[in-house]
Amino acid sequence: MKIGLGLPINDPALLLTWAQRADVSPFTTLGLLDRLVYDNPEPLVTLAAIAGATSRIRVQTEVLIAPVYNTAVLAKQTATLDRISGGRFTLGIGIGGREDDCLAAGIDIRRRGRRLDEQMALLRRTWAGESYGEGVGPIGPTPATPGGPEVLFGGFAPAAIERVARWGDGFLGAALPPQFMDRLFRDVEQAWTKLARPGRPRLVAQANAALGTDAIAADARENIRSYYEFSGRADHVADGLLTTPAQIRNAVSAFTDIGADEVMLYCWSSDPDQIERLADVVF
């Protein structure tokens, strides 16, 4: 069973410490969330630094809000990150839901889904080394991964499930317990089969976790509430934080039982000792 870690965002200066300690642990992936109008580090810049400070562990956005990015620049950034990491990069991608992010980026929030579809066509073409568009040549560098980095779509709407089958390599489900994630996983598989995609989609589940003192758990819940304040579900998400070994083991087991290929334990407290605590619990 592959198990990854989601990196905390409240102290960017500690992230290289997290990365180096995780690189010598059994964890498989380091994930980093994205927002524009928020006090978080920019994920592609940060993951490039992390890729340079590590040699084994994969790096992943979960998820990058692609519509707020310039598409040509995003194609170049993601290809570069995949190349310099030696193919260790996974692009978790989605449409986001914050109006202020869209306002800051100068895009129409009502068109962000259509914009993502347009972006994926351009990204796939660019990563394959083809011309970016009429009158525009190819945009390099060539990714280390043939055809471009692995792409996982996040989201809950039917359109997000369809994008997995049309453009993606798999699905990243977050903030839902296993009994509800099960339905999403099956919907992804059905959409994949409907479009006659070969093989099967990779299924990744994310759960929020924090191990340590009561103060660490309280800090994690405060950070979750701040991040999800816009959604109206902040308290609900914070209440779902896994804080005991039994809760974490049970969640990993339940996600595995419904077909998850990897479980991401997202850490919301900046205490790097969580890496070893979590490793002792799940490995």
N, C-alpha and C positions, 0 to 999 in steps of 0.2 A: 504494500500500500504506500503510495506517495503522499507525503504530507509536507505542505509548505507553510510559510509564515508571512502574514501581512505586516508591513512595517509601520510603526507609529509615525505620526506626522507632527507631533507637538514639540520636538526638539531635533531639527535636521542635523545639527552638529554631531549627534550620536549615531547617525545612520551608518557611517562607515564602520564603527565599532560593532553594531548589529551585524553588518554584512560579513565582516571578517570572522566573527564568532560563529555565525550560521554556516559559513563556508566549510568549517571543520566539523560540523554536526551532521546528523543523518537527514536533515530537512532538504527538500528537493528544489524549492522555489522561494524567492523573495518577491512579494507583491507590494505595489504602492498605488494608492488611490489618486484621483485627480479631481480638482476643482479649479476654477479661475479666480473667482471673487471669494477667496478664503485664505487663511494663514497656513497654507501647506506648501511644501516644496514642489516645484515643477517636476513631474514624474520622469520625463525622458532625459532631462539633464541629470537628475539624481541617479537614475538607473544606469546611466553611462558611467558615472563616477563609481557606482557600486560594482559594475561589471569589471572596471579596471582594478578594483581592490580585491577581487575574488578570482578564482580559477575554475570552480566546479559548479556552483549553484546557479540555477536559472534565475532570470529577472523578468518581471511581468507587471504590466499595468492592469489595475483592476478597480474600475475600468477607466480608460482614457476617454474623455468627452470629445470625440473626434470633430463634431460640427463646429466647435469654437476654434479649431486650428485651420490655418491655410493648408490646403490639400497638397500642393506641390512641396511645400516645406515639410509637411508631415511625412510624405513619401521619402524624402531625403533623410530626415531624422531617423525614421524607423529602420530604413535600410542600413544606415550607418551604425545604429546601435546593434542590429543583428550581426553586422560584419565585425565590429570591433569586439563583440562578446563571443565570437566564434560560434554563432548560431544558438546562443543561450537565451534569446529574447522571445517572449510571448507577448503579443499585442492583445490585451484584453480591451475591448472597445464597446462603446455605447453612446446613447444620445444625450444623457443627462436630463435634468428636470428643473434646474434653477434658472429663473428668468434673468437674474442679475448676471449670471455667466454669459448668457446670450446677448444681453445688452452691452456688456463690456466688450464682447467680441464683434459686435455689430451684425449679428445674424438674427433672423426671424425665428423665434422659438417654435412657431407653428410649422416651420418647414424643416426642423432639424432631422426628422426621420428621413425625408426625401433627400436632404443634403447628405446624410450618411450613406445612403444607397449610391448616390452619385460619386461620393468620395471613394467607396470601395471599388467601383469600376476603375477609377483612375489609379488607386493604389495597386491593385492587382496588375494592371497594365504596366505601370512603372517598374514594379519589382521584377517583372518578367523581362525587362530591358527594352520594352517597346517605346515608341514615341509617346510623350505625355499628351500631345494633342496636335491639332492642325497648326503647322508653322513652328512647333516646339519639338526639339529632339529628345532623346532619352535623358532621364535624370538618374545619375549614379549616386553612390556606388552600388555595385551588384551585391545584394544580400548574401550572407554566407549560406542561408537556407534556400535551396532552389525554389523559385516562385515567391519568395518573401517569407517573413517570419510567421510562425503559427498565429492564427487569429481566433480568439474566443470572444463571442458576443455575450454581453450581459443584458439583463432586462427581464420583464415579466409579460409584456404585451405580445399578442400573436405575431406582430411585425418583427419583434426581436427573435422569436423562434424561427420565423421564415428566413431571416438573414443568416442564421447559422447554416441552414441548408443551402442557401444560394451562394454565400460568400465565405463562410467560415470553415474552421477546422473543428470547432467545438463550442461548448456553452459553459459560461461561468455563472452559477446561481448563488446569490448572496441574500443574507438576512431572512431566510426562511428555514423552518425546522424540516427535518427529513420527510415527515409525512406529507408536507406540501411541496417540497422539492421533487418528490417522486413523480408527481403529475407533470411538472415541467420537463423533467428528464424524458419521460415517455413521449411528450409532445415533440420534443426535439428529435427523438429517434423516428417518430412517424413522419415528420417533415423531411428528414434526411432520406428516408425510404421513398417518399412520394416523388422526390426529385431524382431518384435513381442514382444517388451519390454512392460511389464505391466505399467499401469499408464501413466504419461507424464513426459517429462524432465523439470527440473526447468530452467527457462530462466532469466538471470541476465544481465542487461545493465550497462555500465560504461560511465560516462561523466565527463570531466574535469571542475572544477568549482573553483571560488575564489570570495569571497565577501569582500568588504572593500574599502580602499582607492585606489587611482591610483597606489601608490607605492606597495601595496599588489598584485594587478593585474600584475604589471610589474615584480615583483619578481617571481610570479607564471609562467609567460610566459618564463622568463629566465631559470627557472628550467626545464620546459618542453622542451625547445630547447636543453638544455644540454643533457637531457636523450635521446631524439629522434634524436640526431645529426647524428648517424650512418645510419639512415633510409633514408635520403634524403627528408623526409617529415616534418622536425622539425618545419618549419615556418607554414606549413599547420595545424599541430596539435595545435600549440600555438595559431593560429588565431581562432581556434574553442573553445577556453576557454570561459565558460559561466561566465559572470561577473555582470549580473543584476538580480534582483528578477524575472522579467518577463521571461528572457531567461531560468532561472532554472526551474520555474514553468512549462513553456511550454514544456521543454525537459522531465521532469518527466511525465507530462500528455501524451505526445506523445509516450514515451516508454511504459507506462501503456496501451495505446490504442492498441499497437501491441502485447501485451501479456506478458510483462515483469513482473516477480514475485517480483523482487527487482531491485532498481536502486541504483548504487553506485556513489556517487558524490566524485570524486577524487580531493583532495585538494593538491595543489602544493606550497602553501606558509605555513610557519611554524607557523603563527599567530593562537594560539588556540581560539581566539575570533570568528573565523569563525564558530565554532561549533554552538554557540548560534545564530549567524547571519543566518546561513543556516537553523537552526531549525525554526526560526521565519518565514522564507520564505515558507518552504515546509510542515509544520505541522499546 
